Amino acid sequence: MEQPPLSQRIRRLEKDLGAELFDRGGGQVTLTAAGHVLMREAPELLKRHQRLRSLVLRAAESDPANPPRPWSSLY
């Protein structure tokens, strides 16, 4: 049986980070120490990512060598 998409993404993230984020034993799911670190740091990381994306898109739109693409606002 294939895992649901969310579970697949979590497993990929765990593999990428090299740490399990959830303790899946005992019939319940709880955060590991690594999971707690991720939960604490993720909001700031996401804000910084959004800011970086905005700055890069603004720079790209103002660069005459890099004309805006009609799909750039979709991402």
C-alpha positions in Angstrom: 0.0 0.0 0.0 1.3 3.4 -0.9 1.7 6.1 1.7 -0.5 9.2 1.5 1.1 12.2 -0.1 1.7 14.1 3.2 3.4 11.1 4.7 5.6 10.8 1.7 6.6 14.4 1.9 7.4 14.1 5.6 9.5 11.0 4.9 11.4 12.9 2.2 12.0 15.8 4.6 13.3 13.4 7.2 15.6 11.8 4.7 16.8 15.2 3.5 17.4 16.4 7.1 18.9 13.1 8.2 16.7 12.9 11.2 13.3 11.4 12.2 10.9 14.2 13.1 8.2 12.0 14.6 8.2 9.0 17.0 5.6 6.8 15.4 5.6 4.0 18.1 3.1 3.0 20.7 0.0 3.8 18.6 0.5 7.5 18.7 2.7 10.0 16.9 4.8 12.5 18.9 7.6 14.9 17.9 11.2 13.9 18.4 13.8 16.3 19.7 14.6 17.1 16.0 10.9 17.6 15.3 10.7 20.1 18.2 13.7 22.0 16.7 12.1 22.1 13.3 8.8 23.4 14.7 10.6 26.1 16.7 12.7 27.3 13.7 10.4 26.7 10.8 8.2 29.9 11.0 11.3 32.2 10.8 12.7 30.1 8.0 9.5 30.3 6.0 9.3 34.1 6.5 12.9 34.5 5.3 12.1 32.2 2.3 9.1 34.3 1.4 11.1 37.6 1.7 13.9 36.2 -0.4 11.5 35.0 -3.1 9.9 38.5 -3.1 13.2 40.3 -3.4 14.4 38.0 -6.2 11.2 38.3 -8.2 11.2 42.1 -7.8 14.8 42.2 -9.0 14.1 40.0 -11.9 11.1 42.1 -12.9 13.2 45.3 -13.0 16.0 43.7 -14.9 15.7 44.6 -18.7 17.9 41.5 -19.5 15.3 39.3 -17.7 11.8 40.4 -18.9 8.9 39.3 -16.7 7.3 36.0 -17.6 3.5 35.8 -17.6 3.6 32.8 -15.1 6.0 34.5 -12.6 3.1 35.7 -10.5 1.8 32.1 -10.1 4.6 31.0 -7.8 
